[in-house]
Structures are given as structure tokens and as C-alpha cells.
Amino acid sequence: MRIISGSARGRRLHSPKNRMIRPTADRVKESLFNILVVILGGFDRCRVLDIFAGTGNLGIEDLSRGAAQAVFIDNHKESVTLVLKNLRLLGFEERSRIIEKEAIPALHFLEKREDPFQLVFIDPPYRQGLAEKVLEFLASSNLIDEYSLVIVETSSNELLPTAFDNLREFDRRVYGDTAIAFFRRTM
């Protein structure tokens, strides 16, 4: 795993020893961020929420590209340790926060304290229905608004609904066994 662009370009991140942690492949991440540059124009002053953070790979890529802040959520001790090590490695600790909790309780916690995030990554363990639960929560949450972009990574074999109330999929890309779905809130 490496950082593709920005201030930490080319730097390698600490990788998991545990096969349960599945970081986004570099080629998928590069394609994803090429799409995000087109949609967002840039990452300056962007606030990022990385749910099921794993290694922190996606949120850290945003920080490297100029995001103002990233909040990482994961409930596994090894993942939290990896995210912290990677943030320290690249000097991004001051612009970051890590929450060690299950996704939904962490989102409830943030909902009381945070303004909407511009970019939300959801990269849960495959085939456990966790993406759907988080999307259902976000559909009625003040953590996103009509300007927020929600990206979900799943197995390409998983059938993810395309709408959760007013949170709707507007694009989907498949890269081998990985699918990336893009959601926005409609008004």
C-alpha cells in the first residue's frame, strides 16, 4: 500500500499482519481517486469520514491530497493501531481523529458533535450487511447533506440496494472482485 498523490506521494503505509483487514488495492484506489478529482475538483478543506477504516488507507490518501480533517472509525484494536501508526508515519495526526467503536454507535456519537462531512468512505467486511446498515443510518443523519459524497466498497458479488430513502446511487464501478458505489442525497 502506498500513497498515490499529494504531500505524502509514494510513501508506503504499514500493512496488516492479519488477513481479516482488507485494504483497498492500489489500482482500485487510484481509479477511485481519479473519479473523485473529477467529481470534487479537489480535496482542499474537505472533511472526510472513513468508516471501517482498516489501515486508514482511504482517509490518509485524502489527507495527503489536502483534506482539512479525517475521522476514522473502526472497532478492531489492530486496525486502530495501524491507522495511528500510519498517521504518525506521515505526520497527519493533528488533522485526524480515531474512534474505536462499532460503526453505528460511533456515528450516533459523531452526529451530536459534527457538521456534515463532504466525503464518506464505507469499506466494511464483505457479505455481512454492514454497508446497508450504515447507508440506512446516513440517509436520515445530519452527518451528510446534499453536497456530501458517500462511497461504498463491496464485493462485486454483493447486491447493494441503489437507494436508501433519499440517499441514492448515481454511479457504480467494478474492478475485478471489488465494486465501488457512489451515493448522494437527493432533495
C-alpha positions, 0 to 999 in steps of 0.5 A: 500500500502506498500513497498515490498523490499529494504531500505524502506521494509514494510513501508506503503505509504499514500493512496488516499482519492479519488477513481479516483487514482488507485494504483497498488495492492500489489500482482500485484506489487510484481509479477511485481517486481519479473519479473523485478529482473529477467529481470534487475538483479537489480535496482542499478543506474537505472533511472526510469520514472513513468508516471501517477504516482498516489501515486508514488507507482511504482517509490518509490518501485524502489527507495527503491530497489536502483534506482539512480533517479525517475521522476514522472509525473502526472497532478492531484494536489492530486496525486502530493501531495501524491507522495511528501508526500510519498517521504518525508515519506521515505526520497527519495526526493533528488533522485526524481523529480515531474512534474505536467503536462499532460503526453505528454507535460511533456515528450516533456519537459523531452526529451530536458533535459534527457538521456534515462531512463532504466525503464518506468512505464505507469499506466494511467486511464483505457479505455481512450487511454492514454497508446497508446498515450504515447507508440506512443510518446516513440517509436520515443523519445530519452527518451528510447533506446534499453536497456530501459524497458517500462511497461504498466498497463491496464485493462485486458479488454483493447486491447493494440496494441503489437507494436508501430513502433519499440517499441514492446511487448515481454511479457504480464501478467494478474492478475485478472482485471489488465494486465501488458505489457512489451515493448522494442525497437527493432533495 
